[in-house]
Amino acid sequence: MPALALLGLVDGLVWLVGPWLPALPSRTGTKPVFQHSINTLDVTYLISNSLIEFIFAQQISHLLWHAPFIVRDVGGLGLLNSVLAFWLLLVVDDSMYAPLHRFMHLPSVYRFVHKHHHRNTFPARGYIDAANEHPVEQVAALTLHWIAVHVVARTSGLHVVAVGAHFGFKALGACFNHTGFDLRFNFLGIDYSVRAHEMHHRKPNTNFAQYVMFWDRLMGTFKPYESGAPPRTPAASDASDDGKGAAGAVAEVDRLPAWADPAVEASSGRVVESAH
């Protein structure tokens, strides 16, 4: 139960802190980005994944209380089993998740599992958009989390503080990754940014890692952030500076889902699937 309480606390923290952060550049144009409406299948997956998370939370809680390789004593807290262990948990977890995520984008696999999650090109609902995925990939991702805990415990040692910090950090990062808040930070190779994950949703064959983009650079799949809005011309900039221009740049086709017909959207404002 403590793990589930932490998930609720994390999602609440996202919506408490998020509005104080700047918006992603892609969310500041004059045209709103497309949002997929929640349907019955989405609700089914969200309920299923909540149950999976509940079961996983019970397993993690049991591990923290009973596993002989988890240090629980305050006196046993050290740099290796806390700070280093936390860093290793993120690195090891993403070293497995990035290639698995890439595998889920193979055409022969994508349409059966991961395609559901990518119906939102610009996720914005935090936990709802993060957890709105096929239950198979939910189980796969949590399995990698479980493996990472055991690998790190047998290398640097592992204190209960590091396990809790890793769980909370991952939950916070997953929720922020599916908002329009421009959160970024970098420490010791952990180069987390919401921008990187938005680029993955817009350009699905890029940025497969979650927190350690080194793995994408190693695989050649890293893509720097692009706003999706065309550069402003000097004339437009001058007009805007005089208070006579538009409030912001108009976004390109990239602000729409890959399957949308830009001609229909431009003429009528409706987002419909392309006929070809």
N, C-alpha and C positions, 0 to 999 in steps of 0.2 A: 503493500500500500504506500510506503514512503516514496517509491519511484513514481507511482501514478500522481501523487500529490505534487511531486516535483515537476511533472509534465504540465499540470494545470497552472502552477506558479510561473513556469517559464513562458507559457503562451500569454498569460496575463501581463508579464513583464514586457513582452514584445509590444503590446498595444499601449503600455504605459510609457515606455521609452521611445518607441518608434516615431510618434508625431513630433518629437523634438529633434529628430534627425532630418537632414535634407532629403528631398525626394530624388529617386534615380532620374538622371537626365531624360530618359525615355518617357518618363511620366509627367513631364512638365510642358509638353506641347499644347497647342490649342485643341487638338483632337484627342478624345479619351481613347485609351487602349482597349482592345477587345477583352471581354471576360466571358468565359464559358459558364453557362447557367448550371447550377447543381440539379441533377436529375435523380431518378430512382436508383440507377446503377451506382452513382456516386455515393448515395446514402448507404446502399448495401455494402460497398467497399469500406466506407468509413466505419460502419458498425463492426464489420469483420475485423478490420485492422485495430480497432479499439480493443476487441477481445484478444487479439494476438498480442498487443502491447501489454494487456493486463496479465496474461500468462507469462510473458517475458519478464515483466516487473516482479512477479512472484519468484521466478527463478533467480533473478539478480539479487533480490532481497535475501533469499535463502543462501546464495553464494556469499554475500557479505557477512552473514551471521555465522555460517558453519564451515566454509571452505578453509582447510588448514593452510593453504598458500596465501590467504588474505590476512594482512596484519591489521589488527583492530585496536591494539593497545596504543594509547597516546604516546607513551614512552618509546614506542617502536617507530614513530614517524621520523623519516629522514629524507634527505634530498633525493636519494636514488629511488626510493619506493613511493615518492610523492610527486615532486616536480619533474624529474626525469621520466617517471612512469607515466604521468599525464601526457607528456610530450610524445612518448613512444606509443601510447594508446591511439593518439590521433594519427600518427604516421603509419603505424602498422595497419590500423583499420582502413585508412584510405588507400594503402598499397594494395589491398584486396578489393576494396569497393570500386575503385576507378576502372580496373579491367573488367570486373563483373558488370558494371554499368555500361561499359563499351560493348560488351557481349550482348546486353539486352537491346542494343541499337542495331544489331545485325538484322537485315530485312526479314530473314526467315524466323526470327524470334520476336522482333519488335511488335508486330501486329497482334501477337497473341497475349502479350503481357504489358510492356512498357508504354505502348501507344496511348493507353487510357490516361496516364499521368500527363502526357504532353498535349492534351487538348487545350490547355491554357498556355498560350505563348507568353503572356505577361501575368504570372501568378501574383495574387495580391491578398489572399485571405489567411495568410499565416498557417497555422496548424491544419486548417481544413484543406488547403491546397497541398500542403506537404504530405498529409496522410492519405490523400485521395489518389491511391495507387492500387494496382492489382495486389491482392494478398500474397501472391507468390513472391513478389519482390520485397514485400514487407518481411516475410519470413527469411528470405535470403540475406537481406541487410542486417537483420538482428542476429542471424547466425554468424556473420562476419564479426559483429560486435562481440559476441560470446567468445569466438576464437581469439580475437585480439586480447581480451582480458587474460586468457590462459597463456598466450605467448609471452606477454609482458610480465606476468607473474613469475614466469620461469626464467626471465632474463635479468631485469633490474630489481625484481621484487615488487610487491604491490600492496600499498596501504589502502584501506577503505576510503580515505579522503580522495585519493586519485581516481578511484572507480566512480565515486559520486560526482567529482568535478567533470570527468569525461562524459558521463551520462547527461549531466546538466548542460555542458557546453554543446554537445551534439544536438540536444533537443532545441536549445536556443538558436543554434546555427541553422537547423532545418526550418524552424519557424520563420526566422528573418529572411532566409533564402527565398521564401515564397511570399514576400511583401514587396512594396515599392520603396522601402526605406534604404537609403544609401549608407549602409554600415560597412566599414572596411578596417582591418587592422592586420599587422604583420609582426610576428615574433618568432625568431629561431626557425624560419622556414615554414611556419604555419601562416600562410598568406590567405586569410579568409576575406571574402568580399561578396556581398549580395550581387554585385555587378557580374562576377564570374558565373554565378548560377543563372542569372537572367540571360546571359549570352548563351548558356546551354539550352535554355528553353526556346530561344530565338533561332539558334544555329545548333540543332540537336546533336551533330557529330563532333562537338567540341566540349571542352571543360567537363570531363566526366567525374573528376574528383570533387570532394565537398569542401575540404579545408586545407589540403596540402597540394597546391597546384604544380608542385615539382613533378608529380606523377604524370600530369598531362604534358608538361614540357618534355618529359622523358619519352612519352608515347607519340609526341608530335601533334597533339590534339588541343594544345592550349590556344585560346583566341582572346586577345585583349578586348576590352570593352569598347563598344560603339553605341552612340546614343540612338541611332536610327533616324535622326533628323538631319536634313541636308545642311551644309554650311551656310551661314547667312552671308549675303552679299554685302559689300561696303555700303551700297545705297540703302539696303534694308536696315543695316545697323545704324546708319545716320538717322534714318526716319524714326527708328525706335528710340534713339537717344533724345530726339526732339519731342518725344511723347506722341508722335503721330503714327508710329508703326504698330504692327501687331504685337500682342503680348508675348508671343514666343514663336519659334520656328514650327512650321507645319511638318508633321512626321511623314516619313516615306512609307512605302508599302510594307517595310519591315515591321511596322507597328501592328500589322494584321497577322492572323495565323497563316501558316504556310499554305493551307488549303483554301484560303479565302480568295474571292474574285475582286481584285482592286478596282476594276472598272465599275462594278455594281456599287461598291462602297462609295466611290467618288461621286457617282451620279445620284444615288438615293440615300446614302448613309447607312444602308443595311449591309450586314456581314453575312454573305451566303457562300456556299461551296462553289468553286470554279467548275465549269461544265467540262473542262478538258484536263 
